[in-house]
């Protein structure tokens, strides 16, 4: 029988998200502060050091950061009401694509970005598919599985299928309260080829196989906030958890948590900057976007949290963590040693099927809770 974590039990994801967004304090039109909606935790701390503080030092404009856990409902309501409090939103590309299709974001041009230090135009320096109509990729992150190193004496998980093997690796799991990634991992556990995942998920048979595999897990803690899975692992409430690779890195390196990352089956995503329609300071937002995506800013961000820079010129400048001295290149999802069996999330597929797949996932979750 699945059970939710104490933080989420009894509240719907949409309700939790909207409560979090209501807590954000809108800025007045006369306020010069740039208001950024981001993800909190170790990620926000890295952004503060690499992006926000340097931007304020360079321009004199303060940056106010508000936290969310993803989703579009709050943005929809703000745009519909004509009261958008944010200038920039740090969004996954699939959500940015969906928001753009709904007219919730301002269009963006690659022409506003700075060239590489050697003069290479931004369009040639960024990785493929970094530019959308309304969003620009700045980093590549991964959702991965991590596990407690002391949970399984004499053996360690090596393949993503071990997430579902509770005979060899017993104990509760923590999974994100979303269909994304869970569906991919469920099919990978059947050894479905990576290139066939989304074709199969487009069929009823593929979805039924995924639900069936997820149902084999005896105890699931469903999480929403990105800092929850490292905490659940560190406190011993679960033995395996999905989560963002940067959050697990922070727990392992900075807090000494006894956990390791399983890179097999990592699902890579583009993280983007987007400007909401009706932003209070759209020109300042574009100025920040140009600043925050230049080569040195992206390299410095990756030195502080292990997400792959979207610029080639930045990737070759990633070195060691400024405080711990850890070689960050070995912890980045796009490093060849980590990316051997990575899955590139089909964000176009998710943007197109978002409402249907989420509804099916909610129905499956509700039916499981009633068992």
N, C-alpha and C positions, 0 to 999 in steps of 0.2 A: 504493500500500500504506500503510495507516495505521500509525502507530507511537505508542507512549505516551511521555509525558515520563519522564525518568530517575527521578523521585520515585515514579512509580506502576507502572513496568514490573514485571511478575511478581507483583503483589499484587492480590487482588480488592478491590473497594470495601468489601465487608462486613468483610474481614480488616483493612484499613487503619483503618476506623472503630472496630472493636473494640479494636485495639491502642491507638488514641488515647484511648479511654475508659478502658481499663485503667490508663493512665498517670495518670488523675485520682486524687487522694488523697482518700478519704472523710474527712469530719469526724466527730468523736465527738459523741454526744448532748449533752455538756456544753459543746461549743464554741459560742460565741455568734455566730460569723461566719455571714453569709448567703452561701451558695455558689450562684453563678450559672454556668450553662453557656451560653457565647456563642461568637462567631465569630472572635475574635482580630483582629489587625491594626489598620488605621486605624479600623475600626468599634468595636472594643473601646476604643481610645484615646479616641474621641469619647464613648463611654458612660462611661468613667472620669471624664472632665471634667464631663459634663452630668448624670450620674445617680449613679454609685457614690460619688464623693467627696462631693458635696453630701448624699447620704443619710446617709453616715457622720457628717458634720459635724452634721446635724440630729438624729440619733438616738443616736450613739455606737456603733452596731453596725457592725463592719467587714464589708466585702464581699470575698469571695474569688472570683476569676473563673477558670474552667477553659474550655478551648477544645475545640470539635469542628467537624466539617464537615457537620453534618446527619445524618439517618438515625435509625432507631428501634431498631435491634438492641440497642444498649447499654442503652437505657431499658427495653426488654422484659426483658432479663436482670436488670437491677437490681430491677425491680418483682417479678419472679418469685422472686428470691432474698430479697426483703424487706430489701434493703440499698441503699436509694436515697441517694446522697451529695449530691444537688443540691436546692436549695430552689426555684429557678426555672430555666426553660429558655427561651431566646430561639429561637423556632421559626417556620419558614414556616407559613402557615395550612394548607396542604394536609397537611403532616406533623402539625400539631396536630389536624386533623380526623380523620386516620387513627388517631393515638394515642388520641384521646378515644373513638373507636368501639371500640377494644380495651380500654378501661378503664384506661389507663395514666396518666391525668391527673385532677386534682381538678376538680370543677365550679366555675365562677366566675360571679358575678353582676355585672351592670353597676352595681348599687347600691353596690358598694364604692368606686366611682370618684368623684373630686372634681368638683364643678360647674365650669363656666367662670368666669373672674373676674367676669363680669356676672351670675352666678347661673343661667345656662342649665344645665339638668340635663345630665349627661354623655351620657345616651341621645340627646339632641337635638344635642349638640355634636360627637359623633364622626361620621365618615363612615358611609354605609350599609354594612351587613354587617361592621361592626367587632367585633361580639360573637358569639362562638360559645359552645357549652355549656361548653367547657373552656379557652377562650383568648380573649384580648382583643388586638385589633390596636393597635399603637402607631405604626407607620410603614408607608409604601408605598415599596418599593424596586423597581428594575427590573434585569433581565438585559438587557444590550445588547451590541452588537458595537463594538469599538474597533479602530483601525488605526494603523499607523505613518504619520506624515505625510510621511516621506521615501521611502516604499516604491513609490509610483506617480507618477513625475514627470509633471506636466501633467494629472493627473486625480485625482479623489477618489471614493470610494464614496458613493453617495447613497441607494440603496435596499437593503433587506435581501437582495434577490436577488443583489446584488454579492458577498455572502459566498461564493456558489457559482460565481461567474464567474471561473475561474482563467485564462482567456485574457486578459481585460482587467486582472485584478488577480491576477497570479501570486504564488505563495509559499505556505508552510505556514500552516495555521490551528491555533488552539487552541480546543477545545470542551469544555464540561463533560461529565463522564462520567456522563450521565444522559439519559433520553429527553426530559424536560421541556425546553421551549424549542427544542431542536433539531428536534423534530417540527413545532412551530408554524412555525418559520422555513423548514423544508423545503417546507411547503405554501404559505406566503406567496410563496415564490420562483416558484410556478406561478400566482401572482396569485389564489389562492383568497381570497374575501372573509373578513375577520376573523370575521364572525358565523357563518361556516360551518365554521370550523376544527375544532371539537370534534365536530360531527356527522360530518364526514368522517373524523376520526381514530377514530371508533367503528366504522368499517368496515374490512374487510381491504383494500379498494382504497385507502383513504386512507393506511393504514400502509405498504402496498407503495410508493405514490408517495413517501412520506417517506423510506423506506429507499433507494429508487432515487436520490433527489436527494443524500442524504448520501454515497452510494457514488461520486459524481462527484468528491469531494474527494480529491486524490492523497495528501496528507500531513496527518494530524491528530495533534496532541498532545492527549491526553485529560487533563483536569485535575480535581482534587477540591478542594484547598484554595483559598480565595478569593484569596489573595495570589499564586497562581501565574500567572494570565494577564497581569497588569500586568508581572510580572517577565519573562515570556517575550517580551512586546512590547518592553520597555525594553532587553533584552539582544539583540534582533534575531533570536531563535530562530524567531519567527513574525511574519507581517505583519498578520494579523487574528486577533482573539480574542474569544470571548464572555466575559462577566464581569459583576460587580455594578457598577452605575454609581458607587457611592461609592468602590470600590477604584480605579477608573480616575481618578476625580477626584483622589484623594490622590496618585496617581503623576504626574498632569499638573501639578497646582498646587504640591504640596509638594516634589516631586522633579524637576520639569522634564522629565519623559519626553516624547519627541516623538510623542505620540499624541493622537488625537481620538476622540470618541464619535459613533457613527452612531445617531441616535435613532429612525430609521425602524424600525418593527417591534419596538420595545422591548416586553418582556413584563413587565407590572407584577404584583407580588405583595404580599400583606399579610404583614408581619412581626409576630409576636404574642409576648406573654408567656403562659407556661403554668406551672402548678405540678404537678410529678409526684406521682402517688399514692405516699404514704409519705414525703413530704418531711420532713426533720428539723425544720424550723421553719415550719410552714404559716401560722401567724398572722403571723409576721414577714414572710413572703413576700407575704401580702396587703397588709400595711402598705407594703412596698416598691412593690408594683404600683400602689397608689393614689398614692404619691409620684411614681413614675417616669412616670406617664401624666397628670400635671396639665399645665395649659397651658404654663407657663413651662419645665418640664423638657423637654417635647417640642419647643418652639420652640428651646431652647438646643441640643438634640441636632441639629436640622436646620441650625443655624448652623455646626455642626462637621463634619457629614457630610451630603451632599445627598440625604436621604431625606425623602419628604413626610410631615409629621405627620398622624396620623389624626384630630386635632381641628381643626375649623375655626378655633377661637379661637387655636390655636397657629400655623396656617399664615399668618395675617395678621401674626404677630410675627416671622417669619423675616426676617433682615436680612443682615448681612455676616459672613464668617468672622472670628472674633476675632483671628486672627493674620495672615492674608494680606490681609484686607480685601476679598476677593472677594465679589461679590453672589451669595449662595447661591441666591436664588430662581431664577436662570437655569439652575442646574444640577440642580434637583429634577425628578424624572420627571413629576410631576403638573403642572408648569408648562405652560400652554397651548401654548407654542412647541415644547415637547418631546413633548407627549402627543397631537399631532394624529393620528398613525397608530399609537398604542399598542395593544397587545393586553392585555386583562385576563385573566390566567391563570384558567382555570376550575378552581379548586381543589377544588370538589365532584367534578368529573369525575376529577381525579387521585386524590383520596381513595378514590373508588369503584373505579378501575381500576388502582390502584398496583401490586399484585403482578403482574397479567397484563402490563401494559405494561413493567415493569422486566424481567420474564422474557424478553419478546420482544426487548427492547433488548440484554440480555446475549447472547441467542442470535445476534443480528445481529452484535454486536461480535466474538464468538468466531469466527463464520464468516468475517468480514472478515480477522481476524488470521491465519487459516489459508490465505488465498489466496496 
